[in-house]
C-alpha cells in the first residue's frame, strides 16, 4: 500500500515503540532494544549546553534504515527548549529559519549520524521522535532529503512542538511529502512555542500532515508522555489492523 496519503498503523506502532526505546537508551546509559527484524547500527549522543547524553539511535532492517530521536529529559534540555530565537537552517538552501535551541542540539549529533548513513546501503529511511525528539527528526528529515540520495523518506513524529517559520514549513512539505504529526488534543507541547511571547513576534508553523486523538490523563505532563502516545497508537492499530500491513 501507499504510505503517502494515510497513516500506516503498523508502521506508526513500530516507530512509537522506537521512541519509547530512546528513553530507555537514556535511562540505561546507551542500552536499548531493537525491534525484530531490525539490528542496531549505532547509538548517538547530543549536547545541550555542556551536557552530553544519549539522544537516539540508528537501526537497519533488510528494507529500511531507521533513525529515532529522544525527547526532553534533563534541565539543560528544558532550557534549550525555551531558547526560541530563530536561526537560519544551514544545511538546506532557502529553507528559512528554525528554533535556535533545537538546531543547536541537532548540530551536535549531525556529523555522527550523517557519517554513518554515508556508509550504509541506500534504503528507504524511517525517521521518528517524540517531543523535542520530534523536532529533531523534522530537522534531520529535511537535511537528509536534500543532502543524501535515498530511495525515500518516511517521517512520523509524536507530540512535537513547532520548529520553523513558514519558509521552513514549505520547504519541508515539498521535500518530505510522507510525513505525519501525531497530536494528543490534550497535550500542550504541540502548541509551543507561541508566536507572541513577551511581545516579541516569532514565526512558527507546524509541518504536515496532522493526525489527532484525544486522551486526557488528568495531568499536563501525563498527556504528553510517550506512553500516552504509544497506548493511543496501539489502540488505533487494533482498530485498523485488518486494513494495513508493513513489510520490513
C-alpha positions as CSV (number, residue, x, y, z in Angstrom):
1,X,0.0,0.0,0.0
2,X,1.0,3.7,-0.3
3,X,2.4,5.4,2.8
4,X,1.7,8.9,1.3
5,X,-1.9,9.8,2.0
6,X,-2.9,7.9,5.1
7,X,-1.3,6.6,8.3
8,X,0.1,3.1,8.2
9,X,-0.7,1.9,11.7
10,X,1.8,-1.0,11.9
11,X,4.5,1.5,10.9
12,X,3.2,4.0,13.5
13,X,3.3,1.4,16.2
14,X,6.8,0.4,15.2
15,X,8.0,4.0,15.3
16,X,6.3,5.0,18.6
17,X,7.9,1.9,20.2
18,X,11.3,3.1,19.0
19,X,10.6,6.4,20.6
20,X,10.0,4.6,23.9
21,X,13.3,2.9,23.4
22,X,15.1,6.3,23.1
23,X,14.1,7.0,26.7
24,X,15.3,3.5,27.7
25,X,18.6,4.2,26.0
26,X,19.0,7.4,28.1
27,X,17.9,5.7,31.3
28,X,20.2,2.6,30.7
29,X,23.2,4.7,29.6
30,X,23.2,3.6,26.0
31,X,21.5,0.2,26.2
32,X,18.2,-0.3,24.3
33,X,16.2,-2.9,22.4
34,X,15.9,-3.1,18.6
35,X,12.6,-4.5,17.3
36,X,12.7,-7.5,15.0
37,X,13.9,-7.6,12.2
38,X,16.0,-4.5,12.9
39,X,19.6,-4.6,14.1
40,X,21.4,-1.9,15.9
41,X,23.8,0.1,13.8
42,X,24.8,2.9,16.2
43,X,23.6,4.8,19.2
44,X,24.4,8.5,19.2
45,X,24.8,11.3,21.7
46,X,24.0,15.0,21.5
47,X,24.8,18.1,23.6
48,X,22.6,20.6,25.2
49,X,24.7,23.4,26.7
50,X,27.6,21.4,28.3
51,X,25.5,18.3,29.0
52,X,26.2,15.4,26.5
53,X,23.8,12.4,26.8
54,X,22.4,9.6,24.7
55,X,19.9,11.0,22.3
56,X,18.9,8.3,19.8
57,X,19.9,5.5,17.5
58,X,20.2,4.2,14.0
59,X,18.8,0.8,13.1
60,X,18.8,-1.3,9.9
61,X,16.5,-4.0,8.5
62,X,16.5,-5.7,5.1
63,X,14.1,-3.0,3.8
64,X,14.8,0.1,5.9
65,X,17.2,2.4,7.8
66,X,15.5,3.8,10.9
67,X,16.7,6.9,12.9
68,X,15.0,7.8,16.2
69,X,15.5,10.8,18.5
70,X,14.7,11.2,22.2
71,X,12.6,13.9,23.8
72,X,13.5,16.2,26.7
73,X,14.8,14.7,29.9
74,X,17.5,17.0,31.6
75,X,17.3,20.5,33.0
76,X,19.6,21.8,30.3
77,X,17.4,20.3,27.6
78,X,14.3,22.1,29.1
79,X,16.3,25.4,29.0
80,X,17.2,24.7,25.4
81,X,13.5,24.0,24.6
82,X,12.8,27.6,25.6
83,X,15.6,29.1,23.6
84,X,13.2,30.2,20.9
85,X,15.2,32.7,19.0
86,X,15.3,31.6,15.4
87,X,18.3,30.8,13.2
88,X,18.7,30.1,9.5
89,X,18.8,26.3,8.8
90,X,22.3,25.9,7.4
91,X,22.0,22.5,5.7
92,X,19.4,23.3,3.0
93,X,19.4,26.4,0.9
94,X,16.4,28.7,1.1
95,X,14.9,26.7,3.9
96,X,14.0,29.6,6.3
97,X,14.6,29.9,10.0
98,X,14.2,27.3,12.8
99,X,14.2,27.2,16.6
100,X,17.7,28.0,17.7
101,X,17.7,25.7,20.7
102,X,16.6,22.6,18.7
103,X,19.1,23.4,16.0
104,X,22.0,23.6,18.5
105,X,21.2,20.1,19.7
106,X,20.9,18.7,16.1
107,X,24.2,20.3,15.1
108,X,25.9,18.4,17.9
109,X,24.9,15.0,16.6
110,X,24.6,15.6,12.9
111,X,28.1,14.6,11.9
112,X,27.8,11.2,13.7
113,X,24.5,10.4,12.1
114,X,25.4,11.6,8.5
115,X,28.8,9.8,8.5
116,X,27.0,6.6,9.5
117,X,24.4,6.9,6.8
118,X,27.0,7.6,4.1
119,X,28.5,4.1,4.7
120,X,25.1,2.2,4.9
121,X,23.3,0.7,2.0
122,X,20.9,3.1,0.3
123,X,17.5,2.1,1.6
124,X,14.2,3.9,2.4
125,X,14.7,5.9,5.6
126,X,12.3,5.9,8.5
127,X,12.6,8.9,10.9
128,X,10.8,9.5,14.2
129,X,10.9,11.2,17.5
130,X,8.7,12.3,20.5
131,X,8.5,15.9,21.8
132,X,11.9,17.5,21.4
133,X,12.9,14.3,19.5
134,X,10.1,15.0,17.1
135,X,11.5,18.5,16.4
136,X,15.0,17.0,15.8
137,X,13.5,14.3,13.5
138,X,12.0,17.1,11.4
139,X,15.3,18.9,11.0
140,X,17.1,15.7,10.2
141,X,14.5,14.6,7.6
142,X,14.8,17.8,5.6
143,X,18.6,17.7,5.9
144,X,18.7,14.1,4.5
145,X,16.1,14.8,1.8
146,X,18.3,17.5,0.4
147,X,21.8,16.1,1.0
148,X,21.6,12.3,0.6
149,X,20.3,10.3,-2.4
150,X,18.0,7.8,-0.8
151,X,15.0,5.8,-2.3
152,X,12.6,7.6,0.0
153,X,12.0,9.1,3.5
154,X,9.0,8.4,5.7
155,X,8.7,10.6,8.8
156,X,6.3,10.1,11.8
157,X,6.6,12.2,14.9
158,X,4.7,12.2,18.2
159,X,3.8,15.3,20.4
160,X,6.3,17.5,18.6
161,X,6.4,21.3,19.1
162,X,6.6,23.8,16.2
163,X,10.0,24.0,14.7
164,X,10.4,26.7,12.0
165,X,9.0,29.6,10.0
166,X,6.7,29.5,7.0
167,X,9.5,29.2,4.6
168,X,10.9,26.2,6.5
169,X,7.5,24.5,6.6
170,X,7.0,25.0,2.9
171,X,10.5,23.6,2.1
172,X,9.9,20.6,4.4
173,X,6.5,19.8,2.9
174,X,8.0,19.9,-0.6
175,X,11.0,17.6,0.2
176,X,9.4,15.3,2.8
177,X,5.9,14.6,1.4
178,X,5.4,11.4,3.5
179,X,5.2,12.9,7.0
180,X,2.7,12.6,9.8
181,X,2.4,14.5,13.1
182,X,0.6,12.7,15.9
183,X,-1.0,15.0,18.4
184,X,-2.9,14.3,21.6
185,X,-5.5,17.1,21.7
186,X,-4.9,17.4,25.5
187,X,-1.1,17.8,25.0
188,X,0.2,21.4,25.4
189,X,3.6,20.8,23.8
190,X,2.4,20.9,20.1
191,X,1.1,24.4,20.9
192,X,4.7,25.6,21.6
193,X,6.5,27.8,21.0
194,X,3.9,30.6,21.0
195,X,4.3,33.1,18.1
196,X,3.8,36.0,20.5
197,X,6.0,35.7,23.7
198,X,6.9,38.8,25.8
199,X,5.6,40.9,22.9
200,X,8.3,39.6,20.6
201,X,6.8,38.2,17.4
202,X,8.1,34.8,16.3
203,X,7.1,32.9,13.1
204,X,6.5,29.3,14.0
205,X,4.5,26.8,12.0
206,X,3.8,23.0,12.0
207,X,4.8,20.8,9.1
208,X,2.2,18.5,7.6
209,X,0.3,16.1,7.9
210,X,-1.7,16.3,11.1
211,X,-3.4,13.3,12.9
212,X,-5.1,13.8,16.2
213,X,-6.5,11.8,19.0
214,X,-8.0,12.6,22.4
215,X,-6.6,11.2,25.6
216,X,-6.9,13.1,28.9
217,X,-4.9,11.6,31.8
218,X,-5.8,14.4,34.1
219,X,-2.3,15.9,34.3
220,X,-0.5,18.1,31.8
221,X,2.7,16.0,31.7
222,X,0.9,12.7,31.6
223,X,-1.0,13.9,28.5
224,X,2.4,14.5,26.8
225,X,4.2,11.3,27.9
226,X,5.4,8.9,25.2
227,X,3.5,6.1,26.8
228,X,0.2,8.0,26.3
229,X,1.1,8.3,22.6
230,X,2.1,4.6,22.5
231,X,-1.1,3.4,24.1
232,X,-3.2,5.5,21.7
233,X,-1.3,4.2,18.6
234,X,-1.7,0.6,19.8
235,X,-5.4,1.1,20.2
236,X,-5.7,2.6,16.8
237,X,-3.6,-0.2,15.3
238,X,-6.1,-2.8,16.7
239,X,-8.9,-0.8,15.1
240,X,-7.2,-0.8,11.7
241,X,-5.1,-3.9,11.8
242,X,-7.2,-5.6,9.1
243,X,-6.6,-2.8,6.7
244,X,-2.8,-2.3,6.7
245,X,0.5,-4.1,6.7
246,X,4.1,-3.2,6.9
247,X,6.9,-5.1,5.0
248,X,10.2,-4.9,6.9
